[in-house]
Amino acid sequence: MAKKKNPEEFQDEEGSTTDYGEMPSFDDPEDFVDDISDEELMGDILKTKPSATDGVDSVIVVDGVPVVGQERLEKLKNVIRKAFVKFGNLVNEHYPVDEEGKTKGYIFLEFANASSAEQAVLSMNNYKLDRVHTFLVNLFSDFEKFEGIKEDWEEPEPRPFDDKGNLRDWLLEPDSIDQYSVIHGGGNVVSIYANTLPEPLELQSREKWTETYVQWSPMGTYLATLHSRGIAIWGGKNFDRIQRLSHVGAEIVDFSPRENYLVTFSPRAMNADEPLAIIIWDTKTGEKKRSFFAENPPVVPAFKWSYDDKFFARMSKDGTLSVFETPSFGLLDKKSIKVPGMRDFSWSPKENILAYWVAEDKDVPARVVLLEIPSRKEIRVKNLFSVADCKMHWQNAGGYLCVKVDRYKKLLKDEKDVKYAGMYYNFEIFHMLEKQIPVDSVEIKETVHAFSWEPVGSKFAVIHGDSQSLNVSFYGLKEGHTPVLLKKYERKSANHIFWSPTGQFVVLAGLRSMNGQFEFIDTSDFTTMSSNGEHTMANDVLWDPTGRYVVTGVSWWATKVDNAYWIWSFQGKLLKRVNVDKYCSLSWRPRPPTLLSKEQIKDVKKNLKKYSDTFSLKDRQKLSKASKELMDKRRDLMDKFMEYRKQMQEKYSAMKQERITLRDGIDTDNIKESEMEEEVVEFLVKEEQTNIEED
């Protein structure tokens, strides 16, 4: 192995230095123009360039800390650690002391990274430790920024406008044609269609547009796709990319109701030292607003949003409910809501009201609480007994809340143990729009398999009974009256209920084990419009936003055969079978809430026959137009064929004399059968030799 030499060793044996000639010049020519920036040339290397604030950005200053002596210092440190360690690992802690050994009322904390420090400032600033002490928290690097503020105000330069185009362009379609996305090709292709007649119109189709699934935003403005490195948001007429959000391993995406924010969840980052598992983004700017640690096991969705995007909340395993506010993304009032035994919560879809339920604890009954936010005022409490479990169901319009209560049928007590025998079910109906929020109760003794509110209206449906004999009951609600049983269907092949988005019409579906049986019902008079709908092995039912069409599908993700989606009318008439190679899923593009007032909607329903005739005429015209276009296309093809045929006949006739010459003067076009001679020609095809051995 050769031995490396020092520079002074590169000399001849006699001690004289070798002459290598004139030193070459590495200077650029005088007319050279360097048009490549350092960022383009070595952008990856520059990203790792140290900055002047490295190591400082992860340090925070906490003011308002209690002044204590050495005997209580360790206890203070434990309190501080408990308050701040939830934002990330604390690398260093510094508690300045005076000559007497007492703390000075402020401390320095260093986190493992800058993002943890930012989250600590965001959450803990103005945090009340007790009645006397309130924390004031700042980044250490901010002090230099505050000191450098100029006395004379300078108007900031406006940011360049980034025109994203009209993100609501699809709503300007004259006939209000709805759109839907289809994932097919085993998940490799995503296509966007307009639901036109007689055939859907393909608007976009892209391979590898997503790696898992796609997600429409609640009002249909954006389309989110998931990738190994993060999330992409698309929109506009041509579905251009609006934002790219970097979150490695993100598998779940969730928009806030008003589309202002987007939550991404990455299971890969659950065990990281930094809060990287859950990130909240600003949808319009792509700015990261805040990140969080995830619960273990994870809860989906990670956060539940209020209807107006002003608040979002989550519950920990110990029943602590944390409500955060926007746009600060800090904890509401700097403290969580701690209720021992809290099991679940949900937001009203119309008001900033939280509903949560608390399990029984010895002699303390279970209870459902309606909590007003941000005042935290309890506006209604309902006590419940012998409770095993509760599920909360809000009506889409927010007028009613149904709490499905699973209750123990009998309580058997002996000297040592408490035993329960059997179950029954109650539906506690909260009338949210009535004074003092009265509560009605509906009891069902059989096992409940499904529950669903009418989205617009005051009815709800329940599937109950034994698995071999299922019944479907419809109940109606009126102000000041208890729920009334409107209709009961017995022995139905249905395990799911799908209401039309506009109410009134419902599909009773028997999916998966029931092999795709469908019944279409008009609940205004409970007329069965169709009872023989069947899509074998169907595993999904989807209403379009207008309530005119229903899609049933057999997903390649569930089964590898008969993958297709079928389109039905709301009356149960099969309109089209669409067979797609390895069809995976379909998702209708949502529409924003209507701008019509209640009076205008009422007027439309009153004159529905007039509008219906108008739209039916348009549909017929479209079908006629499509038929006319098809006939014209076929006629054009026929004319082209006849023209080509004529040309070939003329060419054939022109070559007649040449054919006669080649065929020894015989006109084979006009030869009669009697003039033809039949000649049999035999020739050897194959010859085989077999040796036969003699005995």
ZAMARGU-4260 file (C-alpha; in steps of 0.2 Angstrom, whole numbers, plus 5000, padded with zeros to 4 digits):
<rodrens>
0) 5000/5000/5000 | 5007/5017/4995 | 5012/5029/5009 | 5005/5047/5008 | 5018/5060/5008
5) 5018/5078/5015 | 5020/5093/5003 | 5038/5095/5007 | 5042/5077/5002 | 5038/5081/4984
10) 5056/5085/4979 | 5070/5077/4970 | 5083/5067/4979 | 5096/5081/4976 | 5084/5094/4985
15) 5079/5104/4969 | 5061/5107/4966 | 5054/5100/4949 | 5049/5114/4937 | 5031/5111/4931
20) 5030/5127/4920 | 5019/5142/4921 | 5004/5141/4933 | 4988/5139/4924 | 4975/5153/4926
25) 4957/5149/4932 | 4950/5166/4930 | 4934/5168/4919 | 4936/5177/4902 | 4932/5196/4902
30) 4916/5194/4892 | 4910/5179/4903 | 4893/5180/4910 | 4888/5168/4924 | 4869/5165/4921
35) 4868/5150/4933 | 4864/5154/4951 | 4872/5145/4966 | 4855/5139/4971 | 4853/5130/4953
40) 4870/5124/4953 | 4871/5116/4971 | 4854/5119/4979 | 4855/5103/4989 | 4872/5108/4997
45) 4866/5126/5001 | 4851/5119/5011 | 4863/5112/5023 | 4873/5129/5025 | 4873/5134/5043
50) 4864/5150/5048 | 4869/5163/5061 | 4854/5158/5071 | 4857/5139/5071 | 4855/5133/5089
55) 4847/5149/5094 | 4830/5147/5086 | 4827/5132/5097 | 4829/5142/5113 | 4814/5150/5121
60) 4813/5163/5135 | 4800/5160/5148 | 4795/5176/5159 | 4783/5176/5174 | 4791/5160/5182
65) 4789/5160/5201 | 4804/5166/5211 | 4810/5152/5223 | 4825/5148/5233 | 4836/5133/5231
70) 4825/5122/5242 | 4811/5123/5230 | 4820/5124/5214 | 4819/5106/5210 | 4801/5106/5212
75) 4799/5121/5201 | 4810/5112/5187 | 4798/5097/5188 | 4783/5109/5185 | 4791/5118/5171
80) 4796/5101/5162 | 4779/5094/5164 | 4772/5110/5155 | 4784/5111/5141 | 4790/5093/5138
85) 4775/5089/5128 | 4781/5100/5114 | 4798/5091/5112 | 4813/5085/5120 | 4822/5098/5132
90) 4840/5098/5128 | 4845/5112/5141 | 4837/5122/5155 | 4845/5137/5163 | 4838/5145/5178
95) 4847/5162/5182 | 4849/5165/5201 | 4853/5181/5211 | 4866/5183/5225 | 4855/5174/5237
100) 4852/5159/5226 | 4834/5164/5221 | 4828/5162/5204 | 4825/5179/5194 | 4808/5175/5187
105) 4813/5170/5170 | 4822/5155/5162 | 4829/5148/5146 | 4824/5132/5138 | 4832/5124/5123
110) 4823/5111/5113 | 4830/5098/5101 | 4824/5108/5086 | 4816/5125/5081 | 4799/5118/5077
115) 4796/5112/5095 | 4802/5129/5101 | 4789/5138/5090 | 4775/5126/5096 | 4779/5130/5114
120) 4779/5149/5111 | 4762/5147/5102 | 4754/5137/5115 | 4762/5143/5131 | 4762/5162/5129
125) 4750/5170/5142 | 4748/5153/5150 | 4741/5154/5168 | 4752/5144/5179 | 4742/5149/5194
130) 4732/5164/5200 | 4748/5175/5202 | 4760/5169/5188 | 4756/5170/5169 | 4770/5164/5157
135) 4776/5176/5144 | 4785/5165/5131 | 4796/5171/5116 | 4809/5164/5105 | 4827/5170/5110
140) 4830/5175/5092 | 4816/5187/5093 | 4824/5199/5104 | 4837/5204/5091 | 4822/5206/5079
145) 4813/5217/5092 | 4828/5227/5095 | 4831/5231/5077 | 4813/5238/5074 | 4815/5255/5066
150) 4806/5270/5074 | 4799/5276/5057 | 4786/5265/5050 | 4790/5258/5032 | 4776/5252/5021
155) 4779/5234/5017 | 4781/5229/4999 | 4766/5220/4992 | 4768/5202/4987 | 4766/5197/4969
160) 4749/5191/4965 | 4749/5172/4961 | 4733/5170/4950 | 4726/5152/4953 | 4712/5155/4941
165) 4694/5153/4945 | 4693/5139/4957 | 4674/5138/4956 | 4674/5138/4937 | 4665/5121/4937
170) 4650/5129/4945 | 4647/5141/4930 | 4642/5126/4919 | 4625/5132/4912 | 4616/5116/4915
175) 4624/5113/4932 | 4632/5096/4927 | 4640/5087/4941 | 4657/5080/4941 | 4665/5064/4949
180) 4682/5056/4950 | 4685/5038/4946 | 4701/5028/4952 | 4704/5013/4940 | 4718/5003/4933
185) 4721/4995/4950 | 4724/5013/4957 | 4736/5018/4943 | 4724/5030/4934 | 4712/5044/4940
190) 4699/5051/4928 | 4687/5066/4931 | 4671/5065/4922 | 4656/5076/4919 | 4639/5067/4921
195) 4633/5072/4904 | 4620/5063/4893 | 4620/5051/4885 | 4638/5047/4889 | 4649/5055/4903
200) 4662/5067/4896 | 4680/5064/4902 | 4688/5080/4908 | 4704/5074/4914 | 4713/5057/4915
205) 4731/5055/4922 | 4741/5040/4926 | 4749/5039/4944 | 4740/5055/4949 | 4739/5048/4966
210) 4748/5033/4976 | 4733/5028/4986 | 4716/5038/4985 | 4710/5055/4981 | 4699/5067/4992
215) 4688/5081/4987 | 4686/5096/4999 | 4669/5098/5007 | 4663/5111/4995 | 4672/5104/4980
220) 4685/5117/4977 | 4700/5106/4979 | 4705/5089/4975 | 4719/5082/4986 | 4730/5067/4980
225) 4742/5057/4992 | 4760/5053/4988 | 4775/5046/4998 | 4783/5063/5001 | 4767/5073/5005
230) 4750/5080/4998 | 4746/5089/4982 | 4731/5100/4980 | 4723/5103/4963 | 4710/5114/4957
235) 4704/5126/4943 | 4697/5122/4926 | 4711/5111/4921 | 4715/5104/4938 | 4732/5113/4940
240) 4742/5110/4955 | 4738/5123/4968 | 4749/5118/4983 | 4762/5105/4987 | 4763/5100/5005
245) 4778/5091/5011 | 4773/5078/5024 | 4783/5061/5022 | 4772/5046/5024 | 4755/5055/5025
250) 4741/5043/5023 | 4726/5052/5029 | 4720/5070/5023 | 4705/5079/5031 | 4699/5096/5026
255) 4690/5108/5038 | 4672/5111/5034 | 4675/5129/5026 | 4691/5122/5017 | 4702/5135/5025
260) 4713/5122/5033 | 4720/5104/5029 | 4725/5091/5042 | 4738/5078/5036 | 4742/5062/5047
265) 4758/5052/5044 | 4759/5035/5054 | 4778/5034/5051 | 4781/5050/5062 | 4771/5043/5077
270) 4786/5038/5087 | 4797/5053/5082 | 4804/5065/5095 | 4796/5080/5086 | 4778/5083/5084
275) 4778/5078/5065 | 4764/5065/5065 | 4749/5078/5063 | 4751/5094/5053 | 4738/5107/5050
280) 4741/5118/5034 | 4733/5134/5027 | 4724/5128/5011 | 4726/5144/5001 | 4744/5148/5005
285) 4751/5131/5009 | 4759/5137/5025 | 4761/5125/5040 | 4751/5132/5054 | 4755/5119/5068
290) 4760/5101/5071 | 4755/5089/5084 | 4760/5072/5092 | 4748/5058/5088 | 4738/5048/5100
295) 4743/5030/5102 | 4734/5021/5095 | 4729/5034/5082 | 4712/5042/5081 | 4705/5046/5064
300) 4701/5060/5061 | 4714/5067/5071 | 4704/5083/5075 | 4685/5087/5074 | 4681/5104/5067
305) 4667/5117/5071 | 4656/5121/5057 | 4664/5138/5054 | 4683/5133/5055 | 4685/5144/5071
310) 4688/5129/5083 | 4695/5111/5082 | 4697/5099/5096 | 4703/5082/5100 | 4701/5070/5115
315) 4715/5061/5124 | 4714/5043/5131 | 4712/5050/5149 | 4696/5060/5144 | 4705/5077/5142
320) 4696/5087/5129 | 4708/5100/5121 | 4699/5114/5111 | 4710/5125/5099 | 4706/5141/5091
325) 4710/5148/5074 | 4719/5158/5067 | 4731/5157/5083 | 4730/5138/5084 | 4733/5140/5102
330) 4723/5131/5116 | 4707/5139/5120 | 4709/5149/5136 | 4726/5141/5138 | 4718/5126/5146
335) 4709/5109/5142 | 4693/5103/5148 | 4696/5089/5160 | 4681/5078/5163 | 4684/5060/5171
340) 4676/5047/5161 | 4673/5056/5145 | 4672/5044/5130 | 4667/5053/5115 | 4662/5071/5108
345) 4656/5079/5092 | 4652/5096/5085 | 4635/5103/5080 | 4635/5105/5061 | 4626/5122/5063
350) 4632/5130/5079 | 4648/5131/5090 | 4641/5118/5102 | 4650/5102/5108 | 4641/5087/5113
355) 4650/5074/5124 | 4645/5059/5134 | 4653/5053/5151 | 4652/5035/5156 | 4645/5029/5173
360) 4656/5029/5188 | 4649/5018/5203 | 4633/5028/5209 | 4636/5043/5197 | 4625/5040/5181
365) 4631/5042/5163 | 4627/5059/5155 | 4626/5068/5139 | 4632/5086/5140 | 4629/5100/5127
370) 4643/5113/5129 | 4644/5130/5121 | 4660/5136/5114 | 4670/5147/5118 | 4660/5151/5134
375) 4661/5133/5140 | 4643/5135/5147 | 4633/5119/5149 | 4617/5122/5140 | 4609/5105/5142
380) 4613/5089/5152 | 4604/5073/5151 | 4608/5059/5164 | 4607/5041/5158 | 4607/5024/5168
385) 4613/5007/5165 | 4623/5013/5150 | 4635/5001/5140 | 4639/5013/5126 | 4633/5029/5117
390) 4634/5035/5099 | 4630/5052/5094 | 4622/5057/5077 | 4619/5075/5072 | 4606/5079/5058
395) 4615/5087/5044 | 4605/5103/5046 | 4609/5104/5065 | 4591/5104/5070 | 4592/5087/5080
400) 4605/5077/5089 | 4601/5058/5092 | 4611/5049/5105 | 4610/5030/5103 | 4611/5022/5120
405) 4616/5004/5122 | 4608/4999/5139 | 4609/4984/5150 | 4592/4975/5151 | 4593/4968/5169
410) 4604/4971/5183 | 4607/4955/5194 | 4616/4958/5211 | 4622/4945/5222 | 4634/4946/5237
415) 4650/4948/5228 | 4647/4952/5209 | 4635/4963/5199 | 4629/4954/5183 | 4620/4961/5168
420) 4608/4951/5157 | 4604/4956/5139 | 4604/4973/5130 | 4591/4985/5124 | 4593/5002/5115
425) 4587/5019/5117 | 4587/5034/5105 | 4588/5051/5115 | 4582/5064/5103 | 4588/5082/5107
430) 4577/5096/5099 | 4591/5109/5096 | 4580/5122/5089 | 4567/5122/5103 | 4567/5132/5119
435) 4577/5123/5133 | 4581/5109/5121 | 4568/5096/5126 | 4573/5077/5124 | 4562/5063/5118
440) 4566/5045/5119 | 4563/5030/5107 | 4565/5013/5114 | 4570/4998/5103 | 4572/4981/5111
445) 4580/4972/5096 | 4598/4974/5091 | 4601/4990/5081 | 4611/4988/5065 | 4610/5005/5057
450) 4604/5023/5060 | 4603/5037/5048 | 4595/5055/5048 | 4586/5062/5033 | 4598/5076/5028
455) 4585/5089/5025 | 4569/5085/5035 | 4564/5078/5051 | 4564/5059/5048 | 4576/5046/5053
460) 4577/5027/5049 | 4583/5012/5059 | 4588/4995/5054 | 4585/4983/5069 | 4581/4965/5072
465) 4590/4948/5071 | 4603/4946/5057 | 4591/4933/5049 | 4576/4944/5050 | 4579/4963/5048
470) 4566/4976/5050 | 4567/4995/5044 | 4557/5008/5054 | 4555/5026/5049 | 4551/5039/5062
475) 4545/5057/5061 | 4547/5072/5072 | 4537/5087/5075 | 4540/5102/5086 | 4531/5099/5103
480) 4528/5081/5099 | 4536/5065/5103 | 4543/5054/5088 | 4530/5045/5078 | 4533/5028/5070
485) 4528/5032/5051 | 4532/5016/5043 | 4539/4999/5047 | 4546/4987/5034 | 4548/4969/5040
490) 4560/4955/5034 | 4570/4966/5022 | 4587/4962/5014 | 4595/4978/5020 | 4610/4982/5031
495) 4613/5000/5026 | 4603/5016/5024 | 4607/5029/5010 | 4597/5045/5010 | 4596/5057/4996
500) 4606/5073/4999 | 4590/5083/4997 | 4580/5071/5008 | 4563/5062/5005 | 4571/5048/4994
505) 4580/5033/5002 | 4589/5018/4996 | 4589/5002/5007 | 4604/4992/5003 | 4610/4975/5006
510) 4629/4976/5003 | 4642/4963/5004 | 4635/4948/5013 | 4618/4952/5006 | 4625/4952/4988
515) 4619/4969/4982 | 4600/4970/4984 | 4592/4988/4983 | 4575/4995/4986 | 4571/5013/4982
520) 4558/5022/4993 | 4549/5039/4992 | 4546/5043/5011 | 4533/5056/5007 | 4520/5043/5006
525) 4532/5027/5008 | 4529/5022/4990 | 4541/5008/4984 | 4548/5015/4967 | 4559/4999/4964
530) 4562/4984/4974 | 4571/4973/4962 | 4587/4982/4960 | 4602/4971/4961 | 4621/4974/4958
535) 4630/4957/4963 | 4644/4960/4975 | 4641/4979/4976 | 4651/4986/4991 | 4646/5005/4989
540) 4632/5016/4986 | 4634/5035/4982 | 4621/5048/4979 | 4626/5063/4968 | 4624/5080/4976
545) 4608/5084/4967 | 4599/5068/4973 | 4595/5063/4954 | 4607/5049/4952 | 4614/5034/4963
550) 4630/5025/4959 | 4633/5007/4965 | 4650/4999/4963 | 4661/4984/4964 | 4678/4989/4969
555) 4694/4980/4964 | 4701/4984/4981 | 4687/4973/4988 | 4686/4959/4975 | 4695/4955/4959
560) 4680/4951/4948 | 4665/4960/4940 | 4673/4977/4944 | 4661/4991/4938 | 4650/5005/4943
565) 4632/5006/4938 | 4622/5023/4937 | 4603/5023/4943 | 4590/5036/4943 | 4583/5041/4960
570) 4568/5030/4956 | 4578/5014/4954 | 4579/5013/4935 | 4596/5007/4929 | 4603/5020/4917
575) 4620/5013/4913 | 4632/4999/4917 | 4650/5006/4916 | 4663/4992/4915 | 4681/4999/4919
580) 4697/4990/4920 | 4701/4986/4938 | 4688/4999/4944 | 4693/5005/4962 | 4682/5019/4968
585) 4671/5033/4963 | 4668/5050/4972 | 4656/5064/4967 | 4662/5082/4968 | 4653/5090/4982
590) 4644/5107/4979 | 4644/5122/4991 | 4628/5126/5001 | 4614/5134/4991 | 4612/5153/4991
595) 4593/5151/4990 | 4583/5157/5005 | 4571/5145/5014 | 4557/5154/5005 | 4565/5152/4988
600) 4568/5134/4991 | 4550/5132/4996 | 4544/5141/4981 | 4555/5129/4970 | 4547/5114/4978
605) 4530/5121/4976 | 4532/5124/4957 | 4543/5108/4955 | 4532/5101/4941 | 4535/5116/4930
610) 4554/5116/4933 | 4554/5097/4930 | 4545/5098/4913 | 4558/5111/4908 | 4573/5100/4913
615) 4565/5084/4906 | 4563/5093/4889 | 4582/5098/4890 | 4586/5080/4893 | 4576/5074/4879
620) 4584/5087/4867 | 4601/5082/4873 | 4597/5064/4869 | 4590/5069/4852 | 4605/5079/4849
625) 4616/5065/4853 | 4606/5053/4842 | 4606/5066/4828 | 4625/5068/4830 | 4627/5049/4830
630) 4617/5046/4814 | 4626/5060/4805 | 4642/5052/4810 | 4637/5035/4804 | 4630/5043/4787
635) 4647/5052/4785 | 4656/5035/4787 | 4644/5027/4775 | 4647/5040/4762 | 4666/5039/4763
640) 4664/5020/4761 | 4654/5021/4746 | 4666/5034/4738 | 4680/5022/4742 | 4671/5007/4734
645) 4667/5017/4718 | 4685/5021/4716 | 4691/5003/4719 | 4677/4997/4706 | 4684/5010/4693
650) 4702/5004/4696 | 4696/4986/4694 | 4688/4990/4678 | 4703/4999/4671 | 4714/4984/4674
655) 4702/4972/4665 | 4713/4970/4649 | 4728/4967/4659 | 4720/4953/4668 | 4714/4945/4652
660) 4732/4946/4645 | 4739/4938/4660 | 4726/4924/4660 | 4729/4918/4642 | 4715/4928/4634
665) 4702/4922/4646 | 4690/4934/4654 | 4688/4927/4671 | 4675/4940/4676 | 4662/4934/4664
670) 4666/4915/4663 | 4652/4903/4665 | 4652/4888/4676 | 4649/4876/4661 | 4665/4883/4653
675) 4675/4879/4668 | 4685/4863/4669 | 4689/4854/4685 | 4706/4847/4686 | 4713/4837/4701
680) 4731/4839/4706 | 4739/4828/4718 | 4756/4830/4725 | 4767/4822/4739 | 4765/4831/4756
685) 4775/4820/4767 | 4784/4803/4766 | 4788/4792/4780 | 4798/4776/4781 | 4796/4763/4795
690) 4807/4749/4798 | 4799/4732/4803 | 4809/4720/4812 | 4807/4702/4808 | 4805/4689/4822
</rodrens>
